[in-house]
Amino acid sequence: MKISLILFGFFFLWSCSSVANSEQQDAALIEPDQLKKDVDYAYSKLKEMHPQLYRYTTRKDLDYRIDSLKQTINKPLTPIEFYFKLQPVITTIREGHLSLMIPFEKLKKEYGGRKLFNYFKYAIKDNHLYIIENKDSIYNIKPGTEIVSIDDVPVISYINRYKNLISSDGRNKTFIPYYLKDMIFIFFCMENGFLDHVRIETLYNNEKKSYTLERQKQSDQEREKLKGLTASKSSRSQCSGTRNFQFLDDDNSIAYINIKRFSDNHSDKFYRDTFERIKEAKSSYLILDIRDNYGGSLQEINTLYSYLVSEPFTLIKPSRLNSGFTPLKTNYFKKSSPLEYALKGITYPTYFFLKTFHTYKGTDGKFYYKIKADNVTKPSKNAFQGKIFVLVNGGSYSASSIISSKLKFDKKALLVGEETGGANDGTVAGFYSYQVLPNSKLTLPIGLLLVNPNITLTNSQRGVIPDVAIPETLQDIINKNDVQLNWVKSEIEKEKKKP
């Protein structure tokens, strides 16, 4: 108890000091010499912990980019200005999970009120930004309208600049438009602050028009009410909002599962119940839709895979580490309250033992980390026995790419759509070491595990290439014409008519 109180007091004082220092740092410009030290610090930590730093780039090229970056830092910068300098260099490593955390949440909390651009849903096609949905009929702007400029600045200039802030795996190009449509106005607000209004110039049917978008303010009561609704909605929709299942025809011969992300929350029950219903219905076809699924839990895709095969399997290869010590650098005390710091201090020996226990040295002299997905897994008793189609696109990333790659390699499914956003040969993720740069206080999460699907690696530096490539046009998106799903349903109908 005495030790706990000492730890409690120490971490309380330390955390208060850290908050004060952080606020002071946000308000001040940072001198060039300090920023250059942050660049060196980030690079040293990457070399120390990242297990695949030079897979998509050479040491010589990365050294050159780091040196060139430091030469451009010749005046004091704010943390956000520094982010826009350092992040484009990090993206040249071409490891999609490797990215500075956006220094954005504090600014967001300071402002309050609703976002300025959330009246619409967007798509990016060929470096053009389009409105594809206008739920509130603001100014009666039609879906398919292009936003040409914002406050007289061409949108193309924002797109070209912000693309450099997004990492994708290897030489893949399909991921960036999907992720950029979600991020473009976050980057915009980082650069320009939380504006009360903006003037947009649009183009529709060769006619240009200008509109002023105004931020819709919220009272404190409205914000509190919205928080309550968001919390209750989240607790109710963990399963139905993330995973959906239905039959697509009257005789239940076509089962359709749409998974928006692999969160692992309640996934065992969902798959158990779903595949039990599919077996009872004696469905002949299964369509697995993982488009726009940015990934998530390896454990969930391992469970899902067990329902898609009829023999034992191993989902991934052993996960490689940069050294035997990197599992102990996962910021065990990160984001802990003073009391949590004290409790974690007591349980740290157990944490240390488990991390050490799962780390081992392979016959090749390299270090690896044991996880469940690299063990042999038996197929589930209700595993599907019919034909499987998998829908993928550039938004199919990380865990979505791993399961797609494995299914294609094992010839267990026909992949339809477009090249996945994540790499065919795996990625670096697993768990992270969150490195806070000493002067700018930007956080760099470094993935510690090299995760490869258990396949013969292609070394293509590309995403998973579908068996049947079906591009989706802007008009398809606007008209909600799902050409990829429609193709699959058409193929199934053709098969049904065969003798």
Secondary structure, 3 states (H helix, E strand, C coil): CHHHHHHHHHHHHHHHHHHHHHHHHHHCCECHHHHHHHHHHHHHHHHHHCCCCCCCCCHHHHHHHHHHHHHHCCCCECHHHHHHHHHHHHHCCCCCCCCCCCCCHHHHHHHCCCCCCCCCEEEEECCEEEEEECCCCHHHCCCCEEEEEECCEEHHHHHHHHHCCCCCCCCCCCHHHHHHHHHHHHHHHHHHCCCCEEEEEEEECCEEEEEEEECCCCCHHHHHHHHHHHHHHHHHCCCCCCEEEEECCCCCCEEEEEECCECCCCHHHHHHHHHHHHHHHCCCEEEEECCCCCCECHHHHHHHHHCCCCCCECCECCEEECCCCHHHHCCCCCCCCHHHHHHHHHHHHHHHHHHHHCEEECCCCCEEECCHHHCCECCCCCCCCCEEEEEECCCCCCHHHHHHHHHHHCCCCEEEECCCCCECCCEEEEEEEEEECCCCCCEEEEEEEEECECCCCCCCCCECCCCEECCCCHHHHHCCCCHHHHHHHHHHHHHHHCC
